Amino acid sequence: MDKTVTFQTICLSSLSKVFADEVPQDAVYSKASALKGEHFAFQIAYRSNQLLKDIKVEVNSTLGLPFTIRAVGLVASEMPCYADHDEHVLRTTAGLYPDPLYPVEDSTVTALPGQWRSVWIHVELDSSVLAGTYNVQVGFLSPQGEKLSEEVLELTVLAATLPKQKLIHTEWFHTDCLASHYNIPVFSEEHWSRIGQFLETAVKHGINMILTPIFTPPLDTLVGVERPTVQLIDVSVEEGKINGSTAYAFGFTKLERWVTLCQEKGVEYFEFSHLFTQWGAKHTPKIMAALNGVEQRIFGWDTDASGEEYARFLEQFLPELDKVIRRLGITSCSYFHVSDEPTQANLDTYKKASDLVQKLLPSNYPIIDALTDISFYEQGIVQKPIPSNDHIGPFLEAGVPDLWTYYCCVQYKEVSNRFFNMPSARNRIIGLQLYKFGIEGFLHWGYNFYYSQYSIKQLDPFKVTDALHAFPSGDSFVVYPGEAGPIESIRLEVFHEALQDLRALQLLETLIGKERTVALVEDGLTEPLTFTVYPRSTEWMLEVRERINEAIATNS
């Protein structure tokens, strides 16, 4: 039996997805540029014909900054896509997909016989780095110290610095999923510690707005089913009556701690969880209160959202919340929700809920909700709409100011998204689109949703990645819950690269103006860039960012 070792490596960009059973198809990546302040990453794919353990991976560079080495892990996807998917996917079969980025112990990896794997090489180009061109050498050594292979990337760091992110970006933060997965009491000290860890990772990747559970968010919950209670507001029912209705008292200690923690981690904006249930505002969130010294549910699925008692509750609660927001100094960065994704079928109930909230909240608070129907905005029912990226056209044509957008599992044809089976270039293109159309904010519902659809069952996201055959893998979370804290994903990193593209374009605009900046992006295209029309190739995505960088260097 031949024991000769054949070890292969290929230098690839961060946009490649390396499958175990397929030779990487993307072009070799040997030269790149980046701005100061940017997070830069690339990959080295490797394969051996024999089982090799304890392969040492070394990164050497004159850059003078530390490089992080992570192993690109494989996770199962039983449901990579819906049956009527478009053709812009990598594969449609169930199997193992590259996604989690695992820290490597002692910088060593294993090569399994005949399988392609990759390592993710990452560096944060802080202000200390000097502009110039640097070689980054990545070597693979046997346990005996013999060199198996070496790849070299030429990285040019430009003198310009990436500007601060302007986009407001939220990925819904599910505090209950953290408590469930780590099996810890809600708002225990360990829970607060976990929340801090996941906040830190979120902010590091450009997520600067956090869903704040004033009450247990009424999101993706089966009618009649309850998610774990995670309300930050303490409520007690008083003995007396106010105008013939129940009197309530509120405690804001946990909310104050939440805001402090978020700000310590770098969060800039707060979106208070929805005041009515999803898909129509027919009911209220689960709200717990102390009644005669006993904690019990006072509102929920059995409460008519348009009923008098809940209206009286909000009449007492929202003014008190407003006072706390003002005291905490976050008035200008606080946003509210009524109900997620209303449709024409529940226009009446949503309108009643929206009218009540708009009456009770000071007008300076933006009220934002995800939807697809522009008539909600045209009728003044939704003050600040967030249309999906496949329904944004009419909103753009109407000139809706300060527009946001979002996508979820439904946006799987033609538009940008980030499922496991989609090319990473399809994930990253969103940055150019957000820039061209002047989008103010981006929302996604799944930062860390570790339940099945409708929150019926707790799942292990390392084993079940499709919310139990509900959403294509990659929709419901972008971080994995590791023992030591969050484990980032390829999709999270690439979306962050899209945000860096957006910031680079904004920098270029200050140098040459928006018209010329858009023209540079669209140079050579047969059609203008839209949310559904855009180049699909990895090569184009990498090349256009190099063009942007070159224009910044030329005009600085």
N, C-alpha and C positions, 0 to 999 in steps of 0.2 A: 504494500500500500504506500502510495507516494505521500510523504510527509513534507514536501517542499512548500514553504509558505509564500503565497502571493498576496501582497498587501497593496491595495489601490486607494488613492485619495483624489478628490476633486474639490477645488475651491468654488463655492457657490454663494450667491447673494442670499440675503435674508428672505427673499421672495420664493425661494425654491422649497418644495415639499418633497422630502426624501422618503420614498416608500421602500420597505424592506425587500420587496420582490421585483424591483424595477430599477434599471440603470437610470440615474438622473438625466432628464432630457434637456435641462436648461444649459445655456452657454456657460463656459468657464468664466469665473468672476475674478479678474486679476488686478483691477484698478478702480478706485473710487475716490470721491471727495465728500467733504462734510464741513459744516460750519462749527465754530466754537459754540458750546452750549448744547450740542446735539448728542443724542444717544446713537451710536453707530454699531451695527451688527452685521456679521456675515457667518457663513457656515463652511465647514469642511465635511464633505461626505466621505465615508470610508467603507471598505469591504475587504474581507480576508477569505481565502478559500479554506482556512482552518480555524478552529476555535482558538482565540487568543484572549487571555485574560490579563488584567493589570497593565494595559497599554497606557503609558504615560503620555499625556498631551501637554506640550510646553508652548507658551506664547512668548516670543522675544521681540522687542521693538525698542527703537530709540525714542519713541513717543514720550516715555516717561510717566505714563499713567497705567494703573492696574487694569488688566483685562479679566473679565469673568468668563469662565468656561462652563457651559452647561450641556448636558446630554439631551438630545431631542428624543423624548420618549414616544412610545406607541400606545394608543388606547383604542378600545373596541368601538366600532360604530355598527350597530345593527340596522340603523335607518339613516343612511347618509343623505337622502333626498326624497322628495315626493315623486310620485309616479310620472307627473307631467313636467318634470324639470326641463330647463333649457339645455343647450348643448355646451354651455360655457362652464363645464365642470371637469375635474381631473379623472374621476371614476365614479361609478354608481353602485358598486358592489359592497356588500357588508364585509367588514374586515378590520384590520389594524391601520390606523391613520396616525401620522406624526402630529403631535400637538403639545403635550406638556414639556416644559423645560426644567429638567431635574438638575439640581446641584450635583456636582461630581465629587466623590470623596477622593482626596489626595490627587486630584486631577487625573484620575485613571478611568478608562472605559474598557468595555469588552467588545470584541468583534465575534459575532456568531457566524458560523460557516455559511458562506454564500449569501449573506444578508447585507444589504446596504443600510447604513445608519449615518447619523451626522452629529457633529458637535456645533454648538451655537457660541460664537465668540463675540463678546460685547464689551464696549468701552464707552464711558461717559466723558466726552470731551469738555472738560471744565475750563474755566477762564485761565488756568495756569499754562495751558498748552500754547506753544508758539506756532504761528502759521508756518507751514512748510510741508514737504513731502517725506513720508516715513515708510519704511518697509515693515510689515508685520509678518513675522515668520511663525508658522505653526508646525511644530514637529511632533511626530508620533514615534515613541521609543518602546522597544520591547522591555520586559521586566529586567533583562540583563543589560539594558542601556544601549542596545544596538538601535540605530536609526532605521525605522521601517519606511518612513516617508516624510517629506516636508513640502509645505505649500507656502507661497509668499504672496501677500496682497500689498499693493502700493496704495497707500492712503494719503491724500493731500488734504490738509486742514487749512481752510481759508481764514483770512484775517477777520472777516465779518462774524458777528455773533448773532445767533438765532434770537429773535425778539420774543418777548413774553407772549404766552398764548392768550388770545382774545376770545376764542370760541368758548362758550359755556357748554360743558360736556358732562352728562350724567349717564351712568350705568347703574340701574337700580340695585341698591345695596340691601341685601336681605339678611337682617340681623337674626331672624329666627332660624335661618338655615345654618348659621354658625353655631348657635346654641344646640341645635339638633345634631349636627355632625360631630361636634366635639363632646357631646353629652354633658353639657354644663348648664347650670341654672341661668336663666335670662337675667342679665344685668348683675350677675355676680362679678367679683373682681376678675376672675378668669375670662368671663365673657367680655368685659370692658377691654381687657388686654388683647383678646382676639380681634375685637372691633378695631382697635388701634392698629394692629398689624395689617389688616385688610384695607383700612383707610390709607395707610402709608403707601402700599402698593398701588392703590387706585390713583392717588395724587401723582405718584412718580410717573404714571403713564398718561397724564393729561386729563384725568377725571377730576374736575374741580367743583362739581356740584354733587351733593349727597342727598339721597332720599331719606328724610328724617321722620321716623315713625311716631308722630305724636299720638296716634292710635295704631293698632295693628293694621297694617296696610291691607285694604280689601282688594287684593290683586291675585289673579289666577287661583281662585278658591271656589271649589264646588259649592253650589247653593246648599246651605244647611251644614256645611263642614266648616270647622274652625282651624285656622293656623295658630301656632303657639303665640301666646300673648306677648307682645313686645312694645306695649305703649309706654311712651316716655312721660306722659302726663298722669299724675295721680288725681283721681276724681273721688269725691265723697258726696253723698246725698245728704243734704241738710234737712233738718226737721221742718223748717218753716216753708212758706210758699211765697213766690213772687208773682204777683198778678194772677193768682189762681193756679200756678204751675209749680213744679218741683224746683227747689233751690239747690244749686250745686256749688261746691268749693273745689278749687284746683290747686295742685302742687306742681311746681316746675323745676324741682331740684335736679331730676334726672335729665331734663331737657337742657338745663344750664350746663351740666357736666358734658353732655353730648356736644354742645356747641363749642365748649372749651377744647375738648379733645379734637374735634374736627379742625378747628383753627390751628391747634398745635401741629397737626399733620399737614397743614397747608390747604385745607378746603376753603374755597372762597364763596360758595353759594349754597343755599339751603332750599330744598324743595320739600315742603311739608306734605305728608302723605294724604292720599285722596280722602275727601270728606264724605264720599258716597261710593257705593259698590261699583265694580267694573261693568262695562257693557250696558249702560243705561241708567245708572243712578236710581235704581228701584228700592234699594235698601241702604242701611247704614253700616259703617265699620263695626266690628266687635269692639265695644267699649266696656271696660271693667270699672267698677266703682265700689267703694266701701259703703255699705248700707247696714246701719245698726251694728257696725263693727265687723261685718262679714263681707269679704270681697266677692262680688258676683257680677254677672254680665247684665247690663241695663239696656244695651242696644245691640242689634245684630241683624241676622237674616229675618227674624220675625218682626222687625220694625219697618213700618212703611216710611220710606224716606221723606215723603211729602206730609207726613203726620205732624200734628201740632207739637207733640212733646219733643221731638228731635229739633224742631225749629227753635223751641224755647231753650233747649240745651245749647245750640250754637249761638243764640243771642247772648247767652251768659259767657260762653267759653271764648269765642273769637275776640271780643274786646279785651279780655284778660290776656290772651295770647299776644295780642298786638302790644300791650303794655310791656310784656316780657321781651319781645323782639326789639322794641325801642330801647329798653334798658340794656340789652346785650349789644346794642349798636349794630344790628344786622338788618335793619329795615331795608336798606337799598339792595340787599343781596338775598332777599327772601321771596320765594315763589310758592304759589298754592295750586292745588289740583281740585277739580270737582269729581270727575269720574273718567276712567280710562276708556278710550275708543268707543264713543257713542256713535250710533247710527240713526238713520231715519226712523227705524222701527221703534226707537225709544226717545224720539225728539221731545215729546211732551214732558216726560219725567226728568230728562236732562235739563230742559229749560227751567223747570220749577226749581231744581237744585241750584242751577247756575244763578238764577235771579236772586235766590236767597243768599248765596255766598257773596255775590257782588254787592248786595244791600248791606251786609254785615261787615265786610272788609273795607278798610280805607282804599281808595282808588289807586294809591301808589303801589299796591302789591300786584304784580303780574299774576294772572290766573292762566295756567298753561294746561292743555290737554292734547293727547295724541288722538288724531282722527283722520279720516280720508275724504269727508264730504265738506266742500267749501261753503255750502249753504249755512252751516252752523256759524261760520264767521260772518257771512254776508248779513245774517239776521241779528248779529250782535250777541249771539248766545255764547259763543266762545270768544273771549277777549283776545287770546294769544294762541292761535292754533299751531299744532305741530303735525303737519301732514307727513305721511310716509313718503319715502323717496320715489315710489312708483305712482304716487298720486299728487306730486308736488306741482306739476305743470300748471293747473288752473290757478293755484295760489301765486305762482311766479307771474303769470300773465295779469293777474289782478293787482299786482304791485303791493302785496301784503308786506308791511314794513317789519323789519327785524325778524325775519322768518326763521323758524327752526325746521328740522326734519328728523325722522327716525326710520329705523327698519326693525323688523322682527322676523318670525318664521314665514310670514305671508309674502314677504318681498324676496322671492326666489327666482324671478324671471327677469332677465336682462339687467337689473339694477345691481349696484354694489351690495355685497353681504359677506359673511365670514363663516360659512359652514365648513366643516372639516374637508368636504370634497371639492371646495371651490379653490381656484388658484389664489395665491396670496396677492397677486396684482389686482384681483377683483375686490379684495379687502382694501387695498391701499389707494385705489383710484378716488375714494370718497374725499380725500384731502383736496384734490384739484377741483372737484365739483363744489365742495363747500366754499372754496375761494371764489371761483368764477361767479357764483350766484349770491355771494355776500351773505351766507347763512350765519345767523347769530348763535344758534345752539344746536346740539345733537343729543338725542336721547336714545337709549336702548334699555330694554327691560331686564336684561340678564347679566349682571356682574357675577353673581354667585348663587344662582337658584339651584338648589340641590334636592328638590322634591320632584315627584312625578307631576304630570299635568293636573291642574286643579288642586295641587297640594294635598293629594290623597295619601301619598306614601313617601317616606324618606328614602333617598337613593344614595348609593356610593358613586360619586361622579367619576371615579377612576374605573368603574366597571360599566356604568350605564350613562351614556352621553347624549341620549335623545329624549330625556324626560319620560322614559318608559314608552317608547314607540309613539311619541306625540309630535315632537319637533325634530327636524333634521339636526344631527349632531353638530354642536357648535353654536346653537342658538341660545341655550339657557344659562351658560356661564362662560367666563373668559379666564377665571382663576380656579385652581384646584386647591382643596383644603389639605395641605401637607401637615405632618405632625409638628413641624417647627414653625409653620405659618403658611401663607399663600405661596403656591407654586404657579408661576406665570405660564402663559401659553404663547405659542407662535402667533395666534390671532390677536392677543392683547398687544404683543410687541409690534406687529405689523400695523395695527390700527394707530398705535402711537407714532409710527413712522409717517402715517398719513397726516397726522396732526402736525408733525414737524415739516412736512411738505407745505402745508397750509401756512405755517409761520414763515417759511422761507419765501413763499410767494408774497406774503404781506410785506416782508423786508424789501423784496425786489420792487414792489409797487411804490415804495417810498423813494426809490431811485429813478424809475423810468415811467411811473404812472400805471394805472390799471389796464388801460387799453393795450399798451405795448406788452404788458405782462401776460395778458390773456392771449395775445397774438403769438407770443413766444411759445406758450404751451400748445397752441393749436397749429403751429407751423407744420405744414406737410400733411395735415389731416384732410380727408375728403369732405368731412362734415364737422360743424362746430360741436364742441364738447357739450353733452347734456347729461342728465342722470341716467339715461338709457342708451345713449350713443357715446361710445368711447373706445379707444384701442384696448384690445384684450391681452396683449402679450406682455410677458415679464420684461422682455428686452426694451420695449417702448417705455414702460414705467420707469425703469432704471435710467434710460437715456434722457427722458424729459427732466428728471431731477438733476442730472449732470448739466443739462442746458441751463437750468435755473441757477445752479451754483456758478457756472461760468459767467452768466450775465451779472450776477451779484459781484463777482470778483472784478469784472471789467468795469462796472459802473460805480464801484465804491470809491 
